Every structure is written in C-alpha cells, then in structure tokens.
Amino acid sequence: MLQILNNTNAPPDTADPPALAARVAALNHRFRHHSAHDVLTHALHGMERIALVSSFGAESVVLLHMAAVIDQATPVLFIDTEMLFTETLVYQREVAERLGLSNLRILRGADIARHDPDGTLHLRDPDACCALRKTAPLEAALQGFEGWITGRKRFQSSTRARLDFFEVEKGAARIKVNPLAWWSTQDLRDYMEENRLPRHPLVARGYASIGCAPCTSPVSAGEDPRAGRWRGRDKEECGIHFVNGRAEREETPK
C-alpha cells in the first residue's frame, strides 16, 4: 500500500513527559547489551503506533531491510522534499519493491508553492527551507504515533556522538528509537554485503550522506560522513532532530 500524504494539522500528543522519561531510561537499561535487531523487534512488536522514518539515503537500506524481515507492514515514512536527487527517487522505488514494504507513506509539504514559489528559499534561509519541506510534513504525519524509528548513528557527527537506543523526543512527548546507534561504518558495510543489499548509486560518487540535491556534496577522505550536508554553512541537521531550533545533543547516559 502506497500513500502520498500532504502536510495537515493534527492534535498534539498528550503523553506524560516524566512517565515517558522513566520509560525510556528503563528501556535503555534493559537493552544496553542487546543488538540492533533486538531493539528494532521490541520497537515494532513491543510498542504501539510506531513508524520508521527513512530518507532512503546512503545507509538507509540496512534499517529498512531489518524492518522488512521483522514486519513488512511497518509504516515507513519517506519525505519527498521535491528537491531530492533523481537517483534517490529511483532508489526509493527499487528498494521498497525489493523489500516488499507494504505500508510506505510518501510525505510532501502542503504550502511549498506559496512559501517558496521559485525554489530558492534554500539559498536565502536553509533552515526555513528544511522546516517547510521536511519538518512540517513529518510532524503532521507523526501525530498519533507513540514513537518513531531513525537510522541515526553515533559516528555520523558531533551532535550524535552520545546517541542511545531510546530517547524522548523533547517537546513532542514521543519516543525516538535508534537501533543502529552503536554501529560503525564497517558494520553497515558488512550487513549490506552479507544480505546483498543494493547501494544508493550516489555512494560510488563520494556521497556519504544524501539529502536534497542543492545542499548535498561529496565528502573527502577523513571528513565526517555528514560534512557534505550544507557545506560552508553553520548547519548540521535538517531540523527533524531539533529542539527549539537547535540540534539535539544527547546527554551522557546515567
């Protein structure tokens, strides 16, 4: 089942923040020595109303494959910003078909034509562009979900260096699950090879992290994988992992 959803308004989640924080702490304690597969299995079978958010980027196929093995009907949210590489759109269709993802939901912003009629907002204000094209449609789509699963990993950037398996999405009263938080580049490579998974075609051209075409460039040896995102700007995240306009920096687990 393929759904294409536009940004809509929905009532906010009303979960109790202290109770949610206690639940997340307990989950991190329980799963501290478990595998990514165990964490993802619990998220999909032990939690209610949860979705996997995927960019279908450079490493996304690993988490998508894991989810498909566990439950092919997992809701998968893909944000089409309408500024993605053609290669990403083709790859998204190929991977979804190959893995048998039966609940793929394509999200698009509702007010893009009004707020960015000439497609140059990313040049003037990249944060506003990300908010319009990514954050708003995702936030609308996540209303009603108890939590969501991300593909973030500790090695990707300084803002993710202390990432844990489970965290509270501050300001939204949802749980974010990061099954691959502790994985390395070699872990990802080994998993792809062992399961014969297709690589994003731009990886071979030096793109280690792939977002919108105007704001993504290849990286050089020794650079952080996300160094090619918004190169030359004081920006590391698109906004979907922001709190009060700032990238989340995870606290050291107690």
Secondary structure, DSSP 4 states (H G I P E B T S, - for coil): -EEEEE----PPP---HHHHHHHHHHHHHHTTT--HHHHHHHHHHHSSSEEEE----SSHHHHHHHHHHH-TT--EEEE--S-B-HHHHHHHHHHHHHHT---EEEEE-SSHHHH-TTS-HHHH-HHHHHIIIIIHHHHHHHTT-SEEE----GGG-GGGTT--SEEEETTTTEEEE-TTTT--HHHHHHHHHHTTPPPPTTGGGT-SS--BGGGB----TTS-TTTTBTTTSS----STTEETTEE--PPPP-
